[in-house]
Amino acid sequence: MMQEAIFFDTLRQGLWIAVMISAPILAVALVAGVTVGLFQALTSVQEMTLTFVPKALAMLIVFWVSMSFMSATLVAFFTDRIIPLIAGN
């Protein structure tokens, strides 16, 4: 019973970290998509590259800016939670 609790708690923490790491990129993709969609609706420009390029560029910039946060969060999770579980502590 205790092993199941540790497993599910670790799984819950891992999923929460995945949400925290992906939230900035997904939020920027949402804002960029809505902005480009609004621009396309207002100007009647229906170009496929106009939807893809700004969104990809914004996501790439946010990924580059938040890469240190993402790395630090994952390293902390592995060193504080996963490695002690593997080592048996």
N, C-alpha and C positions, 0 to 999 in steps of 0.2 A: 504494500500500500504506500509506503514512504517513497519507493522508487518511482511510482506513478506520479506522485505529487511533485517530485523533483523534475521529472520529465515534462509534465504539463506546465510547470512554472517556467522552466527554461524555454519551452516552446512559445509561451505567452510573451516572455521578454524578447525573444528573437523576432516575433511578429511585430511587436511594438517598435523595435529598433528599425525594422524594415519600413514601417510606416513613417517614422521620423526621418529616415534617410531619403525616402522617395517623395516626401511632401513638398519640399521646395521646388523640385523639378516639375512635379505634376501641377502645382499651383501656377507656375509660370507658363506651362503648356496650356492650361485652361485660360488664363488671361490673354495670352497671345492668340489663341484660337478664337476666342470671343471677339477680340479687337479686330482681327483680320476678317472674320465673318461679318462683323458689323460694317467694316469698310467695304467689303464686297457687296453687301446688300444695299448700301447707300450709293455706291457708284456703278452698280450693275457690271462690275468687272468679275468675270468667272474664269480666272486663270488658276490652274492647279498648282503651279509653282509658287504662286503668291500665298497659298495656304501653308505650304510645306516649309519653304526656306525661312521665313521669319520665326516660325515656331521652333524649327530645328536650331537656328542660331541662338534664340533666347534660351533654349534648354541647354545648349552647349556652354553658354556663358555662365549660367547658374550652376551647372555642374562644375565648371572650372573654379568658380568662386567658393562653392561649398564643399569642395573635395577634401579639404583638411578636416572639416567637421565630420564628414562621412567616415573618413579613415580613422579619426580619433574615436568615434563612437563604436565602430566595429572592433578596433583593437582593444578598447576597454571592455567590451562585451566578451571577447574571447579570453582576455587575460583574467578577468574577474569571475567569469561564469563557466566557460567551456573547458578551459585548461584544468582548473581544479576538479571538474567532474571526470575528466579523462584520467587525471592523476589519482583520483580516488579520495580526494580530501573532502 
